[in-house]
């Protein structure tokens, strides 16, 4: 955290820092208001019962309160937050290089990335983390565990770990390092000549990574592609434009920007682009936002892709990030994004200055072929598909982490290749194992869930043996939204 000593003059200097141009000359009109703020700060600094923290008053009070009257997405970044933002834009963040399964009171390692601090310290798939910095995990709720793990990866941490099949507890100390997290993190053939590609965020290199991934799968020889943008919060708009340009025709409109002080501007596919022409399906949900909605809206409006899943989040605000003094920053809403058919991506906002501006028409709007698509904020799927409902037995098995525990024990005594399949004998052993842990489903319930249990156990065994990516392939092949997309592409499992 930045700890420079503040003075009233320094306080005034930061408040006066403004992204407006000199021609606007706001100084004359702002001077009385700034004087009032400075006088309040000076009185608090002089008279308050406890010493005043200028950082708290400014970074946590005055500036956030001012921006809150605008809209929920205009935010101020203190020095630490601004540095984290820059690292995220570069696809870098500090951590230990582990992928873990987090359950109430339990944290189990699914994978330690090669060369990461975790791998160097000896952590491996199947290990259970019992304590972090002498804080026992057994009695912590899910949210508490997430908070503790997030905090721990910012500095050196001491873990108490138990390896599978051992009673002894080992103490491990690790220091976080910058870990590269590619935005295209899952690439595989989900059906013959049909690819699956997941983009977790849009970063500078995303467009290039998408093209490399498609070529790896077979390029133009693919029969179809499932592009998964679920849980993708957006990111670099230039990367979104580059990604959309891989599938749209040269010169086609990707989006339009319109704002009060921002002249209307179009983004189009490069005239020299050579797009892929295979059929395309896009998956979205309520956490797909911003740049992911730009890509989805453009592909849908030009009839280039069929969209599956749930309505997207609806964040279509154009934001400019302004570096300020003292290594701080400001993200400010300046305009709105519109899809090629004229739909506003931004959902209505209440309680701010953008209230009326975000009340938009629902349509219907028309795609290039005349197909009706609905507006009103966010991207509405062509076919709404919800994730498969969880049954009581599924909830219990996932919540207890017993699939992971059994898979770790199974791998101690058996080898498993990438073609591993769950046999009837393995299911019988699992049932005995579950019974020993007081989980005894009836015959009817077990038979009804047999296929799901087999797939879920296969996923866990392959995750522990080959890494999370291999286990995810199994999960995606049973995913209801993926299977709806495959059916449309003519490649259903």
Buried (B, 14 or more C-beta within 10 A) or exposed (E): EEEEEBEBEBBBEBBBBEEEEEEEEEEEEBEEEBEEBBEEBBEEBEEEEEEBEBBEBBBEEBBEEEBEEBBBBBBBBBBBBBBBBBEBBBBBBBBBBBBBBBBBBBBBBBBBBEEBBBBBBEBBBBBBBBBBBEEEBEEBEEEBBEEBBEEBBEEEBEBBBBBBEEEEEBEBEBEBBEBEBBBBBBBBBBBEEBBBBBBBBBBBBBBEBBBEBBEEBBEEEBBBBBBBBBBBBBBBBBBBBBBBBBBBEEEBBBBBBBBEEEEEEEBBBEEEBEBBEBBBBBBBBBBBBBBBBBBBBBBBBBEBBBBBBBBBBBBBBBBEBBEBEBBBBBBBBBBBBBBBBBBBBBBBBEEBEBEEBBEBEEBEBEBEEEBEBBBBBBBBBBBEBEEEEEEEBBEBBBEBBBBBBBBBBBBEEEEBEEEBEBEEEBBEBBBEBBEEEEBEBEEEEBEBBEEBBBBBBBBBBBBBBBBBBBBBBBBBBBBBBBBBBBBBBEBEE
